[in-house]
Amino acid sequence: MKGKGFFSLSVTAILCLSLLSTYSFAAEQRRPKRFASIGDSTTEAINAEVYGANHWASWANGYHGFWQWLFGLSNVNSHNQRITNKFGRWGRKNFIEAEEGADSRDLFTQAERAVAHDADYVTLLMGHNDICQDYIDEIPEADEFEENARRALVELRDGLREGTTIYLIGIVNVPQLYYVAKDKKALGIVDCEVLWFFTLFELYPCGTVLGPLRDESDRMAMTQRIVEYNSKLQELVQEFSEDDPNRYYYYTESVFEFSNSGFGENHVSDLDCFHPSTEGHWELSRITWEAEDGPRFLDW
């Protein structure tokens, strides 16, 4: 009887171990020490304060050290700064994968760079340039946008360590820029609508939204396409969260919602009437960092 009992217990133990092996357990979330941002000129902070890339003023990667203080440059309290404040300087890395002019076709290449940098935390804010074409027929369909985003997420999933956080941010309602800034003046001198006129000659971006020949129905169609893009991003996050329990996927629509309500001309660059100003980057950082549906490691 004693031998039979031992055999029974052994079988039970083996069965239990077999059952346990069929379940996947989520990896512990990594601290966001190695941060990489995927995106376009918005994340590069083009023309936020001075002409060109203003990386110190980026909502994602911004910094404020001695030289920024000495020259009176803005402090946007970026994700990079918040991470340092919360988790310390030890082991910190700050990578800008984002590039001016990038669109969803560039997502995979930027994701490859984030993998090469062994990021613990990746933000993805991309799609504005997909909408901001010269002509409406150049705008990618939602399914094409989804496929571009999916390839990037597969690269991040397969290349980054378990416990990594991947944060997708729904894009801004770009047509709101027209309503907010049409009475604004660049450098306090030139009406924004004068600058936007040059979309006719492809000398200024976003003719699909800002061009003088566009009407209300065109802008409504652009907003609808953005809604479709954002819906695809949300669906992808849900899909990858279910299929990959060892990485942390998040999606927020808080920036899109803000652009529909709290967006003002002070959030638009005084230099080009197109990109976010430093005030805009400050808001982007705050909104995405504090979003209720954003990464939970921010509550540690």
Long-range contacts (C-beta under 8 A, 24 or more apart in sequence): 24-245, 24-246, 25-245, 26-245, 26-246, 27-162, 27-163, 27-246, 27-247, 28-163, 29-163, 29-165, 29-248, 29-296, 29-297, 30-120, 30-121, 30-161, 30-163, 30-164, 30-165, 31-87, 31-120, 31-297, 31-300, 32-83, 32-87, 32-120, 32-121, 32-165, 32-295, 32-297, 33-83, 33-87, 33-90, 33-91, 33-92, 33-93, 33-120, 33-121, 34-91, 34-92, 34-93, 34-95, 34-117, 34-118, 34-119, 34-120, 34-121, 35-60, 35-61, 35-79, 35-80, 35-83, 35-92, 35-93, 35-94, 35-95, 35-119, 35-120, 35-121, 35-122, 35-123, 36-95, 36-96, 36-97, 36-113, 36-114, 36-117, 36-119, 36-121, 36-122, 36-123, 37-61, 37-79, 37-95, 37-96, 37-97, 37-98, 37-122, 37-123, 37-124, 37-125, 38-97, 38-98, 38-107, 38-110, 38-111, 38-114, 38-122, 38-123, 38-124, 38-125, 38-126, 38-152, 39-97, 39-98, 39-102, 39-110, 39-123, 39-124, 39-125, 39-126, 40-98, 40-99, 40-100, 40-101, 40-102, 40-103, 40-125, 40-126, 40-128, 40-129, 41-98, 41-99, 41-100, 41-101, 41-102, 41-128, 41-129, 41-275, 42-98, 42-125, 42-128, 42-172, 42-275, 42-276, 42-284, 43-96, 43-98, 43-123, 43-125, 44-96, 44-98, 44-99, 44-100, 45-275, 45-276, 45-281, 46-100, 46-272, 46-275, 47-269, 47-271, 47-272, 47-274, 47-275, 48-74, 48-269, 48-275, 48-276, 48-277, 48-278, 48-280, 48-281, 49-73, 49-74, 49-277, 49-278, 50-271, 51-271, 53-100, 54-278, 55-96, 57-278, 57-281, 58-96, 58-281, 59-276, 59-280, 59-281, 59-282, 59-283, 59-284, 59-285, 59-288, 60-96, 60-98, 60-123, 60-125, 60-285, 61-94, 61-95, 61-96, 62-281, 62-285, 63-94, 74-278, 74-281, 74-282, 76-278, 76-281, 76-282, 76-285, 77-282, 77-285, 77-286, 78-281, 78-285, 79-123, 79-285, 79-288, 79-289, 82-285, 82-289, 82-298, 83-121, 86-298, 86-300, 93-117, 95-119, 98-125, 101-129, 102-126, 102-129, 103-127, 103-129, 103-130, 103-140, 104-130, 104-140, 104-144, 104-145, 104-148, 104-149, 105-148, 107-148, 107-149, 107-151, 107-152, 108-148, 108-151, 108-152, 108-155, 110-152, 111-151, 111-152, 111-153, 111-155, 111-156, 111-159, 112-155, 112-159, 114-156, 114-160, 115-155, 115-156, 115-159, 115-160, 118-160, 118-161, 119-160, 119-164, 120-161, 120-163, 120-164, 120-165, 121-164, 121-165, 121-167, 121-295, 121-297, 122-156, 122-160, 122-164, 122-165, 122-166, 122-167, 123-167, 123-169, 123-288, 124-149, 124-152, 124-166, 124-167, 124-168, 124-169, 125-169, 125-171, 125-255, 126-171, 127-171, 127-226, 127-229, 128-171, 128-172, 128-174, 129-205, 130-229, 131-171, 131-174, 131-206, 131-208, 131-209, 131-222, 131-225, 131-226, 131-229, 132-174, 132-205, 132-206, 132-208, 132-209, 133-206, 133-207, 133-208, 134-199, 134-202, 134-207, 134-208, 135-207, 135-208, 136-208, 136-218, 136-221, 138-208, 139-208, 139-222, 139-225, 142-225, 142-228, 142-229, 142-231, 142-232, 143-232, 145-228, 145-229, 145-232, 146-232, 146-235, 146-236, 149-232, 149-233, 149-236, 150-236, 153-236, 153-240, 156-247, 157-240, 157-244, 157-247, 160-247, 162-246, 162-247, 163-246, 163-247, 163-248, 164-247, 164-248, 165-247, 165-248, 165-250, 165-295, 165-297, 166-240, 166-247, 166-248, 166-249, 166-250, 167-250, 167-251, 167-252, 167-288, 167-294, 167-295, 168-233, 168-234, 168-236, 168-237, 168-249, 168-250, 168-251, 168-252, 169-251, 169-252, 169-254, 169-255, 169-288, 170-229, 170-230, 170-233, 170-234, 170-251, 170-252, 170-253, 170-254, 170-255, 170-256, 171-226, 171-229, 171-230, 171-255, 171-256, 172-226, 172-255, 172-256, 172-259, 172-263, 173-223, 173-226, 173-256, 173-259, 173-260, 174-206, 174-209, 174-222, 174-226, 175-209, 175-219, 175-220, 175-222, 175-223, 176-259, 176-260, 176-263, 177-206, 177-209, 177-210, 177-268, 177-274, 178-209, 178-210, 178-219, 180-263, 180-264, 180-265, 180-267, 180-268, 181-265, 181-268, 181-273, 183-265, 184-265, 184-268, 184-273, 186-270, 186-271, 186-272, 186-273, 187-270, 187-271, 188-270, 192-268, 192-273, 195-272, 195-273, 196-273, 204-274, 205-274, 206-274, 210-274, 226-256, 230-256, 248-295, 248-296, 248-297, 250-293, 250-294, 250-295, 251-293, 252-288, 252-291, 252-293, 252-294, 253-293, 254-287, 254-288, 254-291, 254-293, 254-294, 255-284, 255-287, 255-288, 258-283, 258-287
